[in-house]
Amino acid sequence: MIVVRMNLLILVTLIKLGEGTHAFLDLLKEAEYEPNSEPITFHRRGTSRPAPSDKLPVLDLIENPSSMFDPPESELNHRKLRKALGRDFDSEYMGIGRPIIAVFQPNGTVTVKKRKGRPKGRRPDYIQNVGKPIRYGNQMRLPGLNVNRRTKRKIKKYMWNYTHCPVVYAWKDLGIRFWPQWIKEGHCYNGRSCSIPPGMSCRPTGSETRTIFRWHCPLNKKGQLMKCKWIRIQYPIITECSCSC
């Protein structure tokens, strides 16, 4: 009992600090099957927000295979669950059934938002400096690119596109113990190095959370199954990646 409560306390602390994304699911699993555990409660909005890190996306949860921990058919009323989730239901990132795109593109799709042929968004500082004179302290100064403005724009656009890190979105089946069962996860594209010279790779730098339900089945001291119920959890999703070491 003491161990379980301490684990739950650590869980809430880690999430509030924006750390331990994997610990979030590990402790959820541990608390679920420990005797005399208490339901893990999360605030409806704004408190459980794991920060972006190399630990995203969330690893698969190793579930207890026993069907006793599955929600019964009577608890899988999609209309009722959809109403209970309310405004937290996001059809762009959540699917009650398997989305059709998950059938034809199971490995996901690359999302690159473009504007005038280059990635949309604020121009990185290093792109602004492309073509300018190169300095080595006060002892040496190499000249910049002696090209016209149009050519310089093309070079900057190419480097911006080359070093840009798109997000790859793929639908993931979380299993019957989560609702909605399907969630669209983000992954950083790593088909090649994003740096010149090669060596750096795309890593998560931005994430958002979505509220979903988790079927929670605690056990008492005797190892007997107590009343199960749906609880709200915050699921982190990668939304932005950048080139990094």
Backbone as numpy.savetxt, mean C-alpha at the origin, in Angstrom:
# Nx Ny Nz CAx CAy CAz Cx Cy Cz
-3.29 -13.61 28.64 -4.12 -12.40 28.64 -3.26 -11.16 28.64
-2.25 -11.15 29.52 -1.36 -9.98 29.60 -0.58 -9.83 28.30
-0.10 -10.98 27.76 0.68 -10.94 26.52 -0.16 -10.40 25.38
-1.41 -10.87 25.30 -2.28 -10.43 24.23 -2.55 -8.94 24.31
-2.84 -8.45 25.54 -3.11 -7.02 25.70 -1.88 -6.19 25.36
-0.70 -6.68 25.73 0.52 -5.97 25.40 0.72 -5.94 23.89
0.44 -7.07 23.21 0.57 -7.11 21.76 -0.38 -6.13 21.09
-1.61 -6.05 21.61 -2.58 -5.12 21.04 -2.13 -3.68 21.26
-1.55 -3.42 22.42 -1.05 -2.07 22.71 0.08 -1.72 21.77
0.99 -2.68 21.54 2.10 -2.45 20.61 1.56 -2.22 19.21
0.53 -3.00 18.81 -0.07 -2.85 17.50 -0.58 -1.43 17.28
-1.38 -0.95 18.22 -1.95 0.39 18.09 -0.85 1.44 18.07
0.18 1.24 18.92 1.29 2.20 18.97 2.03 2.25 17.65
2.32 1.07 17.07 3.04 1.02 15.80 2.27 1.71 14.70
0.96 1.48 14.65 0.16 2.09 13.60 0.10 3.59 13.76
-0.04 4.06 15.01 -0.09 5.50 15.24 1.24 6.16 14.89
2.33 5.45 15.07 3.64 6.00 14.73 3.92 5.87 13.24
3.04 5.18 12.51 3.25 5.02 11.09 4.30 3.98 10.77
4.44 2.93 11.57 5.44 1.92 11.35 4.80 0.54 11.41
5.62 -0.48 11.05 5.24 -1.86 11.27 4.03 -2.31 10.50
4.02 -2.14 9.18 2.89 -2.58 8.38 2.69 -4.08 8.48
3.80 -4.84 8.45 3.69 -6.28 8.57 3.28 -6.67 9.98
3.79 -5.94 10.97 3.42 -6.23 12.35 1.91 -6.07 12.54
1.33 -5.16 11.80 -0.12 -4.93 11.85 -0.88 -6.23 11.56
-0.52 -6.94 10.49 -1.21 -8.18 10.16 -0.76 -9.34 11.04
0.52 -9.37 11.41 1.03 -10.45 12.26 0.32 -10.44 13.62
0.22 -9.25 14.23 -0.41 -9.17 15.54 -1.91 -9.37 15.45
-2.49 -8.98 14.33 -3.91 -9.24 14.12 -4.16 -10.75 14.15
-3.30 -11.49 13.44 -3.43 -12.94 13.42 -3.21 -13.53 14.81
-2.17 -13.04 15.52 -1.82 -13.57 16.83 -2.94 -13.33 17.83
-3.49 -12.13 17.84 -4.56 -11.80 18.77 -5.82 -12.60 18.47
-6.01 -12.92 17.19 -7.23 -13.61 16.80 -7.29 -15.03 17.35
-6.14 -15.67 17.50 -6.14 -17.06 17.91 -5.63 -17.27 19.34
-5.31 -16.18 20.05 -4.87 -16.32 21.43 -6.08 -16.43 22.35
-6.00 -17.29 23.39 -7.11 -17.40 24.34 -7.40 -16.06 25.03
-8.69 -15.81 25.25 -9.14 -14.65 26.00 -8.72 -13.32 25.38
-8.51 -13.31 24.07 -8.14 -12.06 23.42 -9.36 -11.16 23.30
-9.11 -9.87 23.21 -10.18 -8.90 23.07 -10.18 -8.35 21.66
-11.33 -7.99 21.13 -11.39 -7.47 19.76 -10.50 -6.24 19.59
-9.83 -6.18 18.46 -9.00 -5.02 18.15 -9.91 -3.96 17.57
-9.90 -2.79 18.14 -10.77 -1.72 17.65 -9.94 -0.62 17.03
-10.43 -0.10 15.92 -9.78 1.01 15.24 -10.79 2.14 15.14
-10.29 3.35 15.22 -11.18 4.50 15.05 -11.69 4.53 13.62
-12.85 5.10 13.45 -13.50 5.07 12.15 -12.66 5.75 11.08
-12.05 6.86 11.40 -11.29 7.60 10.38 -10.02 8.19 10.99
-8.98 8.21 10.18 -7.84 9.08 10.44 -6.80 8.68 11.45
-6.90 7.53 12.13 -5.90 7.23 13.15 -4.94 6.14 12.73
-5.42 5.14 12.00 -4.56 4.02 11.64 -3.99 4.24 10.25
-2.86 4.90 10.19 -2.27 5.26 8.90 -0.78 4.91 8.86
-0.44 3.66 8.52 0.96 3.30 8.42 1.66 4.16 7.36
2.86 4.64 7.67 3.59 5.51 6.75 4.22 4.69 5.63
4.50 5.32 4.48 5.16 4.61 3.39 6.51 4.07 3.84
6.84 2.87 3.40 8.12 2.28 3.74 8.40 1.15 2.78
9.61 0.57 2.89 9.95 -0.55 2.05 9.14 -1.79 2.39
8.39 -1.75 3.49 7.61 -2.91 3.90 6.27 -2.99 3.18
5.92 -1.99 2.41 4.72 -2.04 1.60 5.06 -2.66 0.24
4.14 -3.35 -0.41 2.77 -3.64 0.01 2.72 -4.69 1.12
1.56 -4.84 1.72 1.38 -5.75 2.84 1.58 -7.20 2.39
2.32 -7.97 3.18 2.53 -9.39 2.87 1.25 -10.18 3.10
1.19 -11.35 2.47 0.02 -12.22 2.67 -0.03 -12.69 4.12
-1.23 -12.71 4.67 -1.44 -13.18 6.03 -1.57 -14.70 6.03
-0.79 -15.38 6.87 -0.88 -16.83 6.98 -2.08 -17.15 7.89
-3.13 -17.66 7.29 -4.38 -17.88 8.01 -4.44 -19.28 8.62
-5.23 -19.42 9.70 -5.56 -20.72 10.24 -6.50 -21.39 9.24
-6.17 -22.60 8.76 -6.97 -23.23 7.71 -8.34 -23.72 8.15
-8.61 -23.76 9.45 -9.88 -24.28 9.93 -11.04 -23.39 9.49
-12.09 -24.03 8.99 -13.27 -23.29 8.52 -14.04 -22.65 9.67
-13.72 -23.01 10.91 -14.42 -22.43 12.05 -14.14 -20.94 12.18
-13.07 -20.49 11.52 -12.72 -19.08 11.58 -13.25 -18.31 10.37
-14.02 -18.99 9.51 -14.62 -18.33 8.35 -15.98 -17.75 8.72
-16.34 -16.63 8.11 -17.69 -16.09 8.37 -18.75 -16.99 7.75
-19.86 -17.25 8.45 -20.93 -18.07 7.88 -21.64 -17.33 6.74
-22.40 -18.05 5.97 -23.10 -17.47 4.84 -24.01 -16.32 5.27
-24.58 -16.45 6.48 -25.50 -15.42 6.98 -24.80 -14.09 7.23
-23.47 -14.12 7.39 -22.71 -12.89 7.65 -22.11 -12.31 6.38
-22.42 -12.92 5.24 -21.87 -12.45 3.98 -22.94 -11.78 3.12
-23.80 -11.02 3.78 -24.81 -10.23 3.07 -24.13 -8.98 2.53
-23.83 -9.01 1.23 -23.05 -7.92 0.63 -23.76 -6.57 0.73
-25.05 -6.58 0.58 -25.80 -5.32 0.66 -25.71 -4.73 2.07
-25.83 -5.59 3.07 -25.75 -5.15 4.46 -24.35 -4.65 4.80
-23.32 -5.38 4.36 -21.93 -4.99 4.63 -21.59 -3.70 3.89
-22.10 -3.58 2.66 -21.85 -2.35 1.88 -22.45 -1.15 2.59
-23.63 -1.31 3.15 -24.28 -0.22 3.88 -23.51 0.09 5.16
-23.02 -0.94 5.85 -22.28 -0.74 7.10 -20.96 -0.02 6.86
-20.32 -0.32 5.74 -19.05 0.35 5.44 -19.27 1.80 5.03
-20.43 2.07 4.45 -20.81 3.44 4.14 -19.87 4.14 3.18
-19.50 5.37 3.52 -18.66 6.18 2.65 -17.23 5.67 2.56
-16.87 4.73 3.43 -15.53 4.16 3.37 -15.37 3.19 2.20
-16.48 2.77 1.60 -16.39 1.88 0.45 -15.89 2.67 -0.75
-14.78 2.21 -1.35 -14.17 2.88 -2.50 -14.13 1.90 -3.66
-15.03 2.08 -4.61 -15.14 1.14 -5.73 -13.90 1.13 -6.61
-13.09 2.18 -6.56 -11.87 2.21 -7.37 -10.83 1.23 -6.83
-10.82 1.03 -5.52 -9.82 0.16 -4.90 -10.42 -1.10 -4.26
-11.72 -1.24 -4.25 -12.36 -2.38 -3.60 -13.27 -3.11 -4.57
-13.31 -4.43 -4.44 -14.19 -5.24 -5.27 -14.86 -6.32 -4.45
-16.19 -6.42 -4.54 -16.92 -7.45 -3.82 -16.65 -8.81 -4.47
-16.65 -8.84 -5.80 -16.30 -10.03 -6.56 -15.02 -9.76 -7.34
-14.54 -10.78 -8.02 -13.30 -10.62 -8.79 -13.51 -9.66 -9.95
-12.78 -8.54 -10.00 -12.93 -7.58 -11.10 -12.51 -8.22 -12.42
-13.18 -7.85 -13.49 -12.90 -8.44 -14.79 -11.47 -8.17 -15.25
-10.93 -7.00 -14.87 -9.56 -6.67 -15.28 -8.55 -7.59 -14.61
-8.91 -8.15 -13.44 -8.01 -9.08 -12.76 -7.89 -10.40 -13.51
-8.88 -10.69 -14.36 -8.85 -11.91 -15.16 -7.90 -11.74 -16.34
-7.99 -10.60 -17.02 -7.20 -10.38 -18.23 -5.81 -9.82 -17.93
-5.66 -9.13 -16.80 -4.36 -8.57 -16.44 -4.06 -8.90 -14.97
-3.80 -10.18 -14.67 -3.58 -10.59 -13.28 -2.32 -9.98 -12.66
-1.35 -9.61 -13.48 -0.11 -9.02 -12.96 -0.20 -7.51 -12.78
-1.34 -6.95 -13.11 -1.54 -5.53 -12.88 -1.29 -4.67 -14.09
-1.59 -3.39 -13.94 -1.41 -2.41 -15.01 -0.56 -1.24 -14.50
0.30 -0.73 -15.37 1.16 0.39 -15.02 0.38 1.68 -15.19
0.41 2.52 -14.17 -0.30 3.79 -14.22 0.71 4.93 -14.29
0.71 5.65 -15.42 1.58 6.80 -15.61 0.72 7.98 -16.04
0.60 8.97 -15.19 -0.16 10.17 -15.52 0.75 11.15 -16.26
0.36 11.48 -17.50 1.20 12.31 -18.37 0.61 13.70 -18.56
1.51 14.64 -18.82 1.12 16.00 -19.18 2.17 16.54 -20.14
1.76 16.76 -21.38 2.65 17.24 -22.43 3.86 16.32 -22.63
3.60 15.01 -22.56 4.64 14.05 -22.85 5.59 13.73 -21.72
5.33 14.25 -20.54 6.20 13.94 -19.39 5.32 13.66 -18.19
5.87 13.05 -17.12 5.05 12.71 -15.96 4.37 13.93 -15.37
3.10 13.76 -15.00 2.36 14.85 -14.41 2.81 15.09 -12.98
2.89 16.33 -12.61 3.31 16.66 -11.25 4.46 17.65 -11.24
4.92 17.94 -10.03 6.00 18.91 -9.87 7.31 18.38 -10.46
8.03 19.24 -11.18 9.29 18.84 -11.78 10.37 18.66 -10.71
11.06 17.50 -10.71 12.12 17.28 -9.72 13.24 18.31 -9.87
13.89 18.63 -8.77 14.96 19.64 -8.78 16.10 19.25 -9.71
16.44 17.96 -9.77 17.58 17.57 -10.59 17.29 17.76 -12.09
16.02 17.74 -12.47 15.66 18.00 -13.87 15.89 19.47 -14.19
15.60 20.34 -13.26 15.79 21.77 -13.45 17.25 22.10 -13.72
18.16 21.33 -13.12 19.60 21.61 -13.25 20.25 20.95 -14.46
19.50 20.17 -15.22 20.07 19.51 -16.39 20.52 20.56 -17.41
21.75 20.44 -17.86 22.29 21.35 -18.87 23.06 22.52 -18.31
22.97 22.74 -16.99 23.70 23.85 -16.38 25.17 23.48 -16.18
26.04 24.48 -16.01 27.47 24.19 -15.77 27.67 23.28 -14.56
28.68 22.43 -14.64 28.98 21.49 -13.56 30.14 22.03 -12.73
29.96 22.11 -11.45 30.97 22.65 -10.55 31.55 21.58 -9.65
32.84 21.63 -9.43 33.55 20.78 -8.46 34.20 21.71 -7.44
33.39 22.20 -6.51 33.88 23.16 -5.54 34.25 24.47 -6.22
35.31 25.09 -5.74 35.78 26.36 -6.33 36.94 26.15 -7.29
37.33 24.90 -7.50 38.53 24.63 -8.28 38.25 24.31 -9.74
37.07 23.77 -10.02 36.80 23.35 -11.39 35.35 23.62 -11.76
35.19 24.03 -13.01 33.85 24.31 -13.52 33.79 23.87 -14.97
32.90 22.90 -15.25 32.74 22.42 -16.62 31.54 23.11 -17.27
31.63 23.42 -18.55 30.55 24.14 -19.22 29.27 23.30 -19.31
28.15 23.99 -19.44 26.87 23.31 -19.58 26.64 22.87 -21.01
25.44 22.38 -21.29 25.12 21.92 -22.63 24.95 23.11 -23.57
25.71 23.12 -24.64 25.63 24.19 -25.62 24.64 23.80 -26.71
23.35 23.77 -26.31 22.29 23.40 -27.25 21.16 24.42 -27.12
20.30 24.44 -28.13 19.19 25.39 -28.10 18.14 24.96 -27.08
17.22 25.86 -26.82 16.22 25.63 -25.77 15.33 24.43 -26.07
14.99 24.24 -27.34 14.12 23.13 -27.71 14.79 21.78 -27.43
16.06 21.68 -27.80 16.80 20.44 -27.56 16.96 20.18 -26.07
17.21 21.24 -25.32 17.37 21.09 -23.87 16.07 20.59 -23.24
14.93 21.06 -23.72 13.64 20.60 -23.19 13.44 19.12 -23.48
13.88 18.68 -24.66 13.74 17.26 -25.01 14.61 16.40 -24.10
15.82 16.88 -23.80 16.72 16.12 -22.92 16.12 16.02 -21.52
15.60 17.14 -21.03 14.99 17.14 -19.69 13.77 16.21 -19.65
12.95 16.26 -20.70 11.76 15.42 -20.74 12.16 13.94 -20.75
13.20 13.60 -21.51 13.65 12.21 -21.57 14.15 11.74 -20.19
14.96 12.56 -19.54 15.49 12.18 -18.23 14.39 12.08 -17.18
13.41 12.96 -17.29 12.28 12.94 -16.36 11.50 11.64 -16.53
11.25 11.25 -17.78 10.53 10.01 -18.04 11.37 8.80 -17.64
12.68 8.86 -17.87 13.55 7.72 -17.58 13.62 7.45 -16.08
13.66 8.48 -15.28 13.82 8.33 -13.83 12.49 8.27 -13.09
11.39 8.43 -13.83 10.07 8.39 -13.19 9.73 6.97 -12.74
9.06 6.85 -11.61 8.68 5.55 -11.06 7.17 5.40 -11.04
6.61 4.71 -12.00 5.16 4.52 -12.02 4.71 3.49 -10.99
3.43 3.54 -10.66 2.83 2.57 -9.76 2.12 1.50 -10.58
2.35 0.25 -10.24 1.67 -0.87 -10.90 0.54 -1.32 -9.97
-0.68 -1.24 -10.45 -1.83 -1.65 -9.65 -2.32 -3.02 -10.07
-2.50 -3.90 -9.07 -2.99 -5.25 -9.32 -4.03 -5.61 -8.26
-5.05 -6.32 -8.68 -6.10 -6.74 -7.76 -5.66 -7.96 -6.97
-5.89 -7.94 -5.66 -5.48 -9.02 -4.76 -6.68 -9.59 -4.02
-6.75 -10.92 -3.99 -7.80 -11.61 -3.26 -7.35 -11.78 -1.81
-7.99 -11.10 -0.89 -7.61 -11.16 0.52 -8.19 -12.38 1.22
-9.15 -13.02 0.61 -9.77 -14.18 1.24 -11.12 -13.83 1.85
-11.85 -14.86 2.20 -13.23 -14.70 2.66 -13.31 -14.01 4.02
-12.20 -13.92 4.75 -12.22 -13.32 6.09 -12.04 -11.80 6.05
-11.99 -11.26 4.84 -11.95 -9.81 4.65 -13.13 -9.42 3.77
-13.66 -8.22 4.01 -14.71 -7.69 3.15 -14.50 -6.19 2.96
-14.51 -5.73 1.70 -14.59 -6.51 0.47 -13.38 -7.46 0.31
-13.60 -8.54 -0.41 -12.58 -9.57 -0.52 -11.44 -9.18 -1.46
-11.74 -8.30 -2.42 -10.74 -7.89 -3.40 -10.30 -6.45 -3.14
-8.99 -6.23 -3.18 -8.42 -4.89 -2.97 -7.39 -4.62 -4.06
-7.37 -3.41 -4.56 -6.40 -3.05 -5.60 -5.15 -2.49 -4.93
-4.07 -3.25 -4.98 -2.81 -2.87 -4.35 -1.88 -2.18 -5.34
-1.04 -1.31 -4.81 -0.02 -0.66 -5.62 1.35 -1.29 -5.38
2.12 -1.41 -6.44 3.50 -1.89 -6.37 4.37 -0.94 -7.17
5.60 -0.77 -6.77 6.53 0.08 -7.51 7.13 -0.71 -8.66
7.10 -0.13 -9.85 7.65 -0.80 -11.02 9.16 -0.93 -10.88
9.66 -2.16 -11.07 11.09 -2.42 -10.95 11.60 -3.31 -12.08
11.10 -3.04 -13.29 11.55 -3.79 -14.46 12.93 -3.41 -14.92
13.41 -2.28 -14.45 14.76 -1.80 -14.77 15.19 -0.81 -13.70
16.48 -0.47 -13.72 16.95 0.56 -12.80 16.42 1.91 -13.27
16.10 2.78 -12.33 15.53 4.09 -12.67 16.59 5.19 -12.69
17.84 4.83 -12.48 18.88 5.86 -12.37 19.90 5.78 -13.50
20.62 6.87 -13.70 21.75 6.96 -14.64 22.97 7.44 -13.85
24.00 6.55 -13.66 24.11 5.15 -14.10 23.18 4.25 -13.29
22.97 3.01 -13.76 22.07 2.08 -13.06 22.53 1.78 -11.64
21.59 1.42 -10.80 21.90 1.08 -9.42 20.76 1.39 -8.47
20.01 2.44 -8.75 18.88 2.80 -7.91 17.61 2.12 -8.42
16.61 2.03 -7.57 15.36 1.37 -7.95 14.18 2.16 -7.39
13.00 1.83 -7.89 11.78 2.51 -7.46 11.31 1.97 -6.11
11.03 2.88 -5.19 10.59 2.50 -3.85 9.38 3.34 -3.43
8.56 2.81 -2.52 7.35 3.54 -2.10 7.68 4.85 -1.39
7.00 5.90 -1.76 7.16 7.19 -1.09 5.81 7.81 -0.70
4.73 7.19 -1.11 3.42 7.71 -0.76 2.41 6.59 -0.65
1.53 6.67 0.33 0.51 5.64 0.50 -0.76 6.24 1.09
-1.85 5.53 0.87 -3.13 5.89 1.45 -3.72 4.64 2.09
-4.67 4.82 2.98 -5.32 3.66 3.60 -6.79 3.60 3.20
-7.29 2.39 3.17 -8.71 2.16 2.91 -9.28 1.33 4.07
-10.46 1.66 4.51 -11.11 0.94 5.60 -11.87 -0.25 5.04
-11.56 -1.44 5.58 -12.27 -2.65 5.18 -12.64 -3.43 6.44
-13.43 -4.49 6.28 -13.82 -5.33 7.41 -12.94 -6.58 7.49
-12.69 -7.01 8.73 -11.96 -8.25 9.00 -12.83 -9.10 9.92
-13.04 -10.39 9.57 -13.81 -11.29 10.41 -12.92 -11.73 11.57
-13.32 -11.38 12.78 -12.49 -11.58 13.97 -13.11 -12.62 14.89
-12.34 -13.70 15.20 -12.83 -14.80 16.03 -11.89 -15.06 17.20
-12.14 -14.46 18.37 -11.29 -14.70 19.54 -11.60 -16.04 20.19
-10.66 -16.54 20.96 -10.83 -17.77 21.73 -10.75 -17.44 23.22
-11.44 -18.20 24.04 -11.36 -17.97 25.49 -10.19 -18.76 26.08
-10.07 -18.75 27.39 -8.95 -19.42 28.05 -8.91 -20.92 27.79
-10.07 -21.50 27.56 -10.15 -22.93 27.32 -9.95 -23.29 25.85
-9.66 -22.27 25.05 -9.47 -22.51 23.63 -10.77 -22.66 22.87
-11.86 -22.26 23.49 -13.16 -22.35 22.84 -13.46 -21.07 22.06
-14.09 -21.24 20.93 -14.40 -20.12 20.06 -15.47 -19.24 20.68
-15.17 -17.96 20.76 -16.14 -16.99 21.26 -16.90 -16.38 20.08
-17.72 -15.40 20.35 -18.53 -14.80 19.31 -17.65 -14.06 18.30
-17.82 -14.39 17.04 -17.07 -13.73 15.97 -17.85 -12.51 15.48
-17.13 -11.55 14.92 -17.79 -10.38 14.36 -16.86 -9.66 13.40
-17.44 -8.79 12.59 -16.65 -7.98 11.67 -16.08 -6.77 12.43
-14.80 -6.50 12.22 -14.18 -5.30 12.79 -13.56 -4.48 11.67
-13.45 -3.20 11.88 -12.84 -2.32 10.88 -11.32 -2.31 11.03
-10.62 -2.37 9.91 -9.16 -2.21 9.91 -8.77 -1.26 8.79
-7.59 -0.68 8.91 -7.06 0.22 7.89 -6.03 -0.54 7.06
-6.27 -0.62 5.76 -5.37 -1.36 4.85 -4.58 -0.35 4.02
-3.22 -0.36 4.13 -2.40 0.61 3.40 -2.18 0.21 1.94
-2.21 1.19 1.05 -2.03 0.97 -0.39 -1.02 1.97 -0.92
0.00 1.50 -1.65 1.00 2.37 -2.25 0.35 3.20 -3.36
0.59 4.50 -3.33 0.04 5.40 -4.36 1.12 6.21 -5.06
2.35 6.16 -4.56 3.43 6.94 -5.17 4.77 6.25 -4.95
5.60 6.28 -5.98 6.95 5.68 -5.90 7.97 6.68 -6.43
9.21 6.56 -5.93 10.30 7.44 -6.38 11.59 6.65 -6.51
12.48 7.16 -7.32 13.77 6.51 -7.54 14.66 6.75 -6.31
15.17 5.66 -5.74 15.93 5.79 -4.50 16.93 4.65 -4.38
17.87 4.80 -3.42 18.85 3.76 -3.15 18.21 2.62 -2.37
